Amino acid sequence: MSPRQDRRVQADATGESANRYEHETLAVVLQVREGSVHVLLWRRALEPFAGRWSLPGGALASAERLGTSLSRHLATKVDLTDIGFLEQLETRSDVDRDPRRRVIATAYLALVSTDVNPTVPADTEWFAVDQLPATAFDHSSIIRSGLDRLRAKLTYTNLAFALVPANFTIAHLRVVYEACLGHAVSPTNLQRVLSRRRIIEPTEMVAPPSAAGGRPATLYRFRERILRVTDPFATFRPPSRSPRA
């Protein structure tokens, strides 16, 4: 334990700093853009970490619930209200995560569909999760936690409904799964598995014809657009490599 941490523990034991910790809410907002998973970040203007990029969010008001606080910050700071899925991700309580004072953070995972293109302020940008800029505090670690949660839930739930439009082609869905899972996915296998689990179903519509011609692709939809566990033991494994000759 560091001297700083020791002093804080002693202060807590004597009641000097009881109930004085600040609490903030943060959002890991993920969207598949241009074939890869992106996260929404805003550039800090003030110290600490001035000029670095951080997750959107802010302080929890005294009479405010966590989810309400996060929705308020997203709406006012980045004008983001069209979220397909939102759930609490984790709480970070490391004593020294903020160099100024102790701040407890509760992070949420928020997913945005590929057909949503929110207007964001000049100090806010989308970044590919595998090409993050210099971030503030412990935010890069929180982003990794969000991506890990997304990858895990895609394998045993219907969570992809939050990442695609109401109607989509299997090719479009494949791009989303490959971006999130980080490996190639067979479109035939994807369609077969999700149909067998009764996650998706074909519609009577087809996609507009492409410039390459050919038979128009069938449009599919998710049977439900609320989170369901469909196979608690399922996984989408990377394709096996062919043995070398």
Secondary structure, DSSP 8 states (H G I E B T S, - for coil): --HHHHHHHHHHHTTSSTT--EEEEEEEEEEEETTEEEEEEEE--SSSSTT-EE-SEEE--TT--HHHHHHHHHHHHS-----SEEEEEEEE--TTSSSSS-EEEEEEEEE--TT------TTEEEEETTS---BSTTHHHHHHHHHHHHHHHHHHB-GGGGTS-SSB-HHHHHHHHHHHHSS---HHHHHHHHHHTTSEEEEEEE----TT-SS--EEEEES-SS--BS-TT------------
